[in-house]
Amino acid sequence: MERIVCPGCQQSIRVPEEAFGQRAQCPFCNCHFRGPVRQSDGSLAPPTLIMRNPFARSRTVAPGLLLVMVGLLSALTNAVNVAHTLADREAFETKTREDYEGMAERANEPWIRDFGEFTVKWLPVAQYAFLAMGLTTMLGGIAMIRRRFHSLAMVGAVLSLFNVVNCCCVLGFPAGGWALFVLMNPEVRAQFFRPRASGTPEWSTARTRDYAS
């Protein structure tokens, strides 16, 4: 067994002789690297990184990216809706009243007409609210990826659960649930408040583990 330093995460691992020059996987960060080779002077050449695992350094990256995607989709969708409503408010109000009038006639339920006025008044407000929710969800995802502002990340995850307009609810609920599950983990939460030394990655603490193929 020879001890080497993983080129992906800088962890100390032990590699058997038979793995020298072969493709290997780090048990810490799951990156792929080519094992060291013995040089003519007996020393070991450093291992060569082949493929890094982008999600290995933090459990918050994947759910954070999903929150950013959901928030961006929601923000863009609702921004288009707001712009469409503001572009011709009179046409929006007329079409909304006509739609509810038609539903009332087809269902033979006159009270449905009242929802037309309610929608005319409050739908633009809801569009603004969901636009703000989408932007906050996106910011929460960014905070989660960077492991900064834990409260903002929590708010973004919660808002994703209630983002029920258009197609955003398809991804919003699982994305918010996953993010909350990760954020409530005590170890993950501690990462948001851990001071970071300048120029020293927090994953650089050396540990030792035998390589397992």
TIKE-593302 format. One record per residue (C-alpha): residue number from 1; residue in one letter; z, x, y. Coordinates in steps of 0.25 Angstrom, whole numbers, plus 5000, padded with zeros to 4 digits. Layout:
BEGIN
{num:NUM; residuo:A; up:Z; east:X; north:Y}
...
END
This chain:
BEGIN
{num:1; residuo:M; up:5000; east:5000; north:5000}
{num:2; residuo:E; up:4997; east:5005; north:5014}
{num:3; residuo:R; up:5002; east:4999; north:5027}
{num:4; residuo:I; up:4992; east:4995; north:5037}
{num:5; residuo:V; up:4991; east:4987; north:5050}
{num:6; residuo:C; up:4983; east:4974; north:5050}
{num:7; residuo:P; up:4972; east:4976; north:5060}
{num:8; residuo:G; up:4973; east:4961; north:5064}
{num:9; residuo:C; up:4988; east:4959; north:5066}
{num:10; residuo:Q; up:4994; east:4973; north:5066}
{num:11; residuo:Q; up:5004; east:4969; north:5055}
{num:12; residuo:S; up:5007; east:4980; north:5045}
{num:13; residuo:I; up:5003; east:4977; north:5031}
{num:14; residuo:R; up:5002; east:4984; north:5018}
{num:15; residuo:V; up:4988; east:4985; north:5011}
{num:16; residuo:P; up:4986; east:4990; north:4996}
{num:17; residuo:E; up:4976; east:5002; north:4994}
{num:18; residuo:E; up:4966; east:4992; north:4987}
{num:19; residuo:A; up:4965; east:4984; north:5000}
{num:20; residuo:F; up:4960; east:4997; north:5007}
{num:21; residuo:G; up:4946; east:4994; north:5013}
{num:22; residuo:Q; up:4946; east:4980; north:5008}
{num:23; residuo:R; up:4947; east:4967; north:5017}
{num:24; residuo:A; up:4961; east:4962; north:5018}
{num:25; residuo:Q; up:4969; east:4951; north:5025}
{num:26; residuo:C; up:4981; east:4953; north:5033}
{num:27; residuo:P; up:4993; east:4945; north:5028}
{num:28; residuo:F; up:4998; east:4943; north:5042}
{num:29; residuo:C; up:4987; east:4939; north:5051}
{num:30; residuo:N; up:4976; east:4936; north:5040}
{num:31; residuo:C; up:4966; east:4945; north:5047}
{num:32; residuo:H; up:4956; east:4952; north:5038}
{num:33; residuo:F; up:4954; east:4967; north:5038}
{num:34; residuo:R; up:4948; east:4978; north:5030}
{num:35; residuo:G; up:4959; east:4987; north:5024}
{num:36; residuo:P; up:4961; east:5001; north:5028}
{num:37; residuo:V; up:4954; east:5012; north:5020}
{num:38; residuo:R; up:4959; east:5026; north:5017}
{num:39; residuo:Q; up:4953; east:5037; north:5025}
{num:40; residuo:S; up:4950; east:5051; north:5020}
{num:41; residuo:D; up:4962; east:5057; north:5026}
{num:42; residuo:G; up:4971; east:5047; north:5018}
{num:43; residuo:S; up:4974; east:5038; north:5030}
{num:44; residuo:L; up:4971; east:5023; north:5031}
{num:45; residuo:A; up:4960; east:5018; north:5041}
{num:46; residuo:P; up:4965; east:5006; north:5048}
{num:47; residuo:P; up:4961; east:4992; north:5043}
{num:48; residuo:T; up:4949; east:4985; north:5049}
{num:49; residuo:L; up:4951; east:4971; north:5055}
{num:50; residuo:I; up:4940; east:4961; north:5049}
{num:51; residuo:M; up:4944; east:4947; north:5054}
{num:52; residuo:R; up:4956; east:4943; north:5062}
{num:53; residuo:N; up:4963; east:4930; north:5060}
{num:54; residuo:P; up:4963; east:4923; north:5074}
{num:55; residuo:F; up:4975; east:4914; north:5070}
{num:56; residuo:A; up:4984; east:4924; north:5063}
{num:57; residuo:R; up:4992; east:4928; north:5075}
{num:58; residuo:S; up:4997; east:4915; north:5079}
{num:59; residuo:R; up:4999; east:4901; north:5073}
{num:60; residuo:T; up:4996; east:4895; north:5086}
{num:61; residuo:V; up:4981; east:4899; north:5088}
{num:62; residuo:A; up:4974; east:4889; north:5078}
{num:63; residuo:P; up:4982; east:4877; north:5083}
{num:64; residuo:G; up:4981; east:4882; north:5098}
{num:65; residuo:L; up:4966; east:4883; north:5096}
{num:66; residuo:L; up:4965; east:4869; north:5091}
{num:67; residuo:L; up:4973; east:4863; north:5102}
{num:68; residuo:V; up:4964; east:4870; north:5112}
{num:69; residuo:M; up:4952; east:4864; north:5105}
{num:70; residuo:V; up:4958; east:4850; north:5105}
{num:71; residuo:G; up:4963; east:4852; north:5120}
{num:72; residuo:L; up:4949; east:4857; north:5124}
{num:73; residuo:L; up:4942; east:4845; north:5117}
{num:74; residuo:S; up:4951; east:4835; north:5123}
{num:75; residuo:A; up:4950; east:4841; north:5137}
{num:76; residuo:L; up:4935; east:4841; north:5137}
{num:77; residuo:T; up:4934; east:4827; north:5131}
{num:78; residuo:N; up:4943; east:4821; north:5141}
{num:79; residuo:A; up:4937; east:4829; north:5153}
{num:80; residuo:V; up:4924; east:4823; north:5149}
{num:81; residuo:N; up:4930; east:4809; north:5149}
{num:82; residuo:V; up:4937; east:4811; north:5162}
{num:83; residuo:A; up:4924; east:4816; north:5168}
{num:84; residuo:H; up:4916; east:4804; north:5163}
{num:85; residuo:T; up:4926; east:4794; north:5168}
{num:86; residuo:L; up:4927; east:4800; north:5182}
{num:87; residuo:A; up:4912; east:4802; north:5183}
{num:88; residuo:D; up:4910; east:4786; north:5184}
{num:89; residuo:R; up:4923; east:4779; north:5184}
{num:90; residuo:E; up:4917; east:4766; north:5187}
{num:91; residuo:A; up:4908; east:4767; north:5175}
{num:92; residuo:F; up:4920; east:4771; north:5166}
{num:93; residuo:E; up:4928; east:4759; north:5171}
{num:94; residuo:T; up:4916; east:4749; north:5169}
{num:95; residuo:K; up:4913; east:4754; north:5155}
{num:96; residuo:T; up:4928; east:4754; north:5151}
{num:97; residuo:R; up:4929; east:4739; north:5155}
{num:98; residuo:E; up:4916; east:4735; north:5148}
{num:99; residuo:D; up:4921; east:4742; north:5135}
{num:100; residuo:Y; up:4934; east:4734; north:5135}
{num:101; residuo:E; up:4927; east:4722; north:5139}
{num:102; residuo:G; up:4918; east:4723; north:5127}
{num:103; residuo:M; up:4929; east:4726; north:5118}
{num:104; residuo:A; up:4937; east:4714; north:5123}
{num:105; residuo:E; up:4925; east:4705; north:5121}
{num:106; residuo:R; up:4922; east:4710; north:5107}
{num:107; residuo:A; up:4936; east:4708; north:5103}
{num:108; residuo:N; up:4938; east:4695; north:5110}
{num:109; residuo:E; up:4951; east:4701; north:5116}
{num:110; residuo:P; up:4951; east:4700; north:5131}
{num:111; residuo:W; up:4964; east:4709; north:5133}
{num:112; residuo:I; up:4955; east:4721; north:5129}
{num:113; residuo:R; up:4949; east:4721; north:5143}
{num:114; residuo:D; up:4962; east:4725; north:5149}
{num:115; residuo:F; up:4961; east:4738; north:5142}
{num:116; residuo:G; up:4948; east:4741; north:5150}
{num:117; residuo:E; up:4956; east:4742; north:5163}
{num:118; residuo:F; up:4967; east:4750; north:5156}
{num:119; residuo:T; up:4957; east:4760; north:5151}
{num:120; residuo:V; up:4950; east:4761; north:5164}
{num:121; residuo:K; up:4963; east:4764; north:5171}
{num:122; residuo:W; up:4969; east:4774; north:5161}
{num:123; residuo:L; up:4958; east:4780; north:5153}
{num:124; residuo:P; up:4955; east:4790; north:5164}
{num:125; residuo:V; up:4969; east:4794; north:5164}
{num:126; residuo:A; up:4970; east:4796; north:5149}
{num:127; residuo:Q; up:4957; east:4805; north:5150}
{num:128; residuo:Y; up:4964; east:4814; north:5160}
{num:129; residuo:A; up:4977; east:4814; north:5152}
{num:130; residuo:F; up:4969; east:4818; north:5139}
{num:131; residuo:L; up:4962; east:4828; north:5147}
{num:132; residuo:A; up:4975; east:4834; north:5151}
{num:133; residuo:M; up:4980; east:4833; north:5137}
{num:134; residuo:G; up:4968; east:4841; north:5132}
{num:135; residuo:L; up:4970; east:4852; north:5142}
{num:136; residuo:T; up:4984; east:4853; north:5139}
{num:137; residuo:T; up:4981; east:4854; north:5124}
{num:138; residuo:M; up:4971; east:4865; north:5126}
{num:139; residuo:L; up:4982; east:4873; north:5135}
{num:140; residuo:G; up:4992; east:4870; north:5124}
{num:141; residuo:G; up:4982; east:4876; north:5114}
{num:142; residuo:I; up:4980; east:4889; north:5122}
{num:143; residuo:A; up:4995; east:4890; north:5124}
{num:144; residuo:M; up:4997; east:4889; north:5109}
{num:145; residuo:I; up:4986; east:4900; north:5106}
{num:146; residuo:R; up:4993; east:4909; north:5116}
{num:147; residuo:R; up:5007; east:4905; north:5111}
{num:148; residuo:R; up:5011; east:4903; north:5126}
{num:149; residuo:F; up:5017; east:4890; north:5132}
{num:150; residuo:H; up:5023; east:4883; north:5119}
{num:151; residuo:S; up:5026; east:4870; north:5127}
{num:152; residuo:L; up:5011; east:4869; north:5132}
{num:153; residuo:A; up:5006; east:4872; north:5117}
{num:154; residuo:M; up:5016; east:4861; north:5112}
{num:155; residuo:V; up:5011; east:4851; north:5123}
{num:156; residuo:G; up:4996; east:4854; north:5120}
{num:157; residuo:A; up:4999; east:4851; north:5105}
{num:158; residuo:V; up:5006; east:4838; north:5108}
{num:159; residuo:L; up:4995; east:4833; north:5117}
{num:160; residuo:S; up:4985; east:4837; north:5107}
{num:161; residuo:L; up:4991; east:4826; north:5097}
{num:162; residuo:F; up:4989; east:4815; north:5108}
{num:163; residuo:N; up:4975; east:4819; north:5112}
{num:164; residuo:V; up:4969; east:4807; north:5106}
{num:165; residuo:V; up:4956; east:4805; north:5114}
{num:166; residuo:N; up:4942; east:4807; north:5109}
{num:167; residuo:C; up:4941; east:4817; north:5097}
{num:168; residuo:C; up:4953; east:4825; north:5101}
{num:169; residuo:C; up:4963; east:4818; north:5093}
{num:170; residuo:V; up:4956; east:4823; north:5080}
{num:171; residuo:L; up:4960; east:4837; north:5083}
{num:172; residuo:G; up:4971; east:4834; north:5093}
{num:173; residuo:F; up:4982; east:4829; north:5083}
{num:174; residuo:P; up:4981; east:4840; north:5072}
{num:175; residuo:A; up:4979; east:4851; north:5083}
{num:176; residuo:G; up:4992; east:4846; north:5090}
{num:177; residuo:G; up:5000; east:4844; north:5077}
{num:178; residuo:W; up:4996; east:4858; north:5072}
{num:179; residuo:A; up:4999; east:4864; north:5086}
{num:180; residuo:L; up:5013; east:4858; north:5086}
{num:181; residuo:F; up:5016; east:4862; north:5072}
{num:182; residuo:V; up:5013; east:4876; north:5076}
{num:183; residuo:L; up:5020; east:4876; north:5089}
{num:184; residuo:M; up:5033; east:4870; north:5084}
{num:185; residuo:N; up:5034; east:4882; north:5074}
{num:186; residuo:P; up:5046; east:4890; north:5079}
{num:187; residuo:E; up:5039; east:4903; north:5076}
{num:188; residuo:V; up:5026; east:4899; north:5084}
{num:189; residuo:R; up:5035; east:4893; north:5095}
{num:190; residuo:A; up:5042; east:4907; north:5097}
{num:191; residuo:Q; up:5029; east:4914; north:5099}
{num:192; residuo:F; up:5026; east:4906; north:5112}
{num:193; residuo:F; up:5039; east:4912; north:5118}
{num:194; residuo:R; up:5039; east:4926; north:5112}
{num:195; residuo:P; up:5037; east:4937; north:5122}
{num:196; residuo:R; up:5025; east:4945; north:5120}
{num:197; residuo:A; up:5026; east:4960; north:5123}
{num:198; residuo:S; up:5014; east:4965; north:5131}
{num:199; residuo:G; up:5003; east:4971; north:5123}
{num:200; residuo:T; up:5011; east:4969; north:5109}
{num:201; residuo:P; up:5005; east:4957; north:5101}
{num:202; residuo:E; up:5017; east:4949; north:5095}
{num:203; residuo:W; up:5010; east:4950; north:5081}
{num:204; residuo:S; up:5010; east:4965; north:5081}
{num:205; residuo:T; up:5024; east:4967; north:5074}
{num:206; residuo:A; up:5022; east:4974; north:5061}
{num:207; residuo:R; up:5025; east:4968; north:5048}
{num:208; residuo:T; up:5022; east:4973; north:5034}
{num:209; residuo:R; up:5016; east:4965; north:5023}
{num:210; residuo:D; up:5008; east:4969; north:5010}
{num:211; residuo:Y; up:4994; east:4965; north:5010}
{num:212; residuo:A; up:4990; east:4954; north:5001}
{num:213; residuo:S; up:4976; east:4952; north:4997}
END
